């Protein structure tokens, strides 16, 4: 899952998880069913951290972490036909 993209400062690159196409019981969801925007993903790159009072503070998340982020956070980009999201660390709500 290596990408050639280095976020700056306190930014993180996330690869959103794809929405489920079937239920837990095995029923397939039709393509016309409303699909919410995914809010979970995997961290694929992290910046060097933010500067607080002249000191560099490293980020709490690391590459490979599964995260939950704010629904409308960040900027979507496409690289090599894959979708990624660049967010600030503050937009990440939890690590699971």
C-alpha positions as CSV (number, residue, x, y, z in Angstrom):
1,X,0.0,0.0,0.0
2,X,2.9,2.3,-0.6
3,X,2.3,5.5,-2.5
4,X,4.7,8.2,-3.7
5,X,3.1,11.1,-1.8
6,X,4.5,12.8,1.3
7,X,1.9,15.0,3.2
8,X,3.2,18.1,4.8
9,X,3.0,19.1,8.5
10,X,0.1,17.6,10.4
11,X,-1.6,16.1,7.3
12,X,-2.4,12.5,6.8
13,X,-3.2,10.5,3.6
14,X,-6.0,8.0,4.1
15,X,-7.2,5.3,1.7
16,X,-11.0,5.1,2.4
17,X,-12.5,1.7,2.9
18,X,-14.9,0.8,0.2
19,X,-18.6,0.7,1.2
20,X,-20.0,-2.8,1.8
21,X,-21.9,-4.3,-1.1
22,X,-23.6,-6.9,1.0
23,X,-25.1,-7.2,4.5
24,X,-23.6,-9.2,7.3
25,X,-26.2,-11.9,6.6
26,X,-25.0,-12.2,3.0
27,X,-27.7,-10.2,1.1
28,X,-26.3,-8.1,-1.7
29,X,-27.3,-4.5,-1.8
30,X,-28.6,-3.1,-5.1
31,X,-26.6,-0.4,-6.7
32,X,-29.6,1.9,-6.3
33,X,-29.5,1.6,-2.5
34,X,-28.2,4.8,-0.9
35,X,-24.6,4.4,0.1
36,X,-23.2,6.7,2.7
37,X,-19.8,8.2,2.2
38,X,-17.3,6.0,4.0
39,X,-15.8,7.5,7.2
40,X,-13.2,4.8,7.9
41,X,-9.9,4.1,6.2
42,X,-6.3,3.1,6.5
43,X,-3.5,5.6,7.0
44,X,-1.0,5.2,4.1
45,X,1.3,8.3,4.7
46,X,1.8,10.8,7.5
47,X,3.5,14.2,7.6
48,X,6.3,15.2,9.9
49,X,4.0,16.7,12.5
50,X,3.0,20.2,13.6
51,X,5.1,22.9,15.2
52,X,4.0,24.1,18.7
53,X,6.0,26.8,20.4
54,X,8.9,26.1,18.0
55,X,9.0,22.4,18.7
56,X,8.0,19.7,16.2
57,X,5.3,17.5,17.7
58,X,4.9,14.1,15.9
59,X,1.6,12.8,14.9
60,X,-0.4,10.2,17.0
61,X,-1.3,8.1,14.0
62,X,1.1,6.0,11.9
63,X,1.0,4.2,8.6
64,X,-1.2,1.1,8.7
65,X,-3.6,2.5,11.4
66,X,-7.3,2.0,10.8
67,X,-9.0,5.3,11.5
68,X,-12.4,6.9,11.7
69,X,-12.5,10.5,10.4
70,X,-15.0,13.3,10.0
71,X,-17.5,12.7,7.2
72,X,-16.7,15.9,5.2
73,X,-13.0,16.2,6.1
74,X,-10.1,16.7,3.8
75,X,-9.5,16.7,0.1
76,X,-10.1,13.8,-2.2
77,X,-7.4,12.9,-4.8
78,X,-6.8,10.1,-7.2
79,X,-3.4,8.4,-7.8
80,X,-2.9,5.4,-10.0
81,X,-6.7,4.9,-10.2
82,X,-7.1,4.7,-6.4
83,X,-8.9,7.3,-4.3
84,X,-7.2,8.9,-1.3
85,X,-8.1,11.5,1.2
86,X,-5.7,14.1,2.6
87,X,-6.9,15.3,6.1
88,X,-5.4,17.2,9.0
89,X,-4.8,15.0,12.1
90,X,-7.4,17.0,13.9
91,X,-10.1,15.6,11.5
92,X,-9.2,12.0,12.6
93,X,-11.7,11.1,15.4
94,X,-10.4,7.7,16.5
95,X,-8.0,4.8,15.8
96,X,-9.5,1.3,15.9
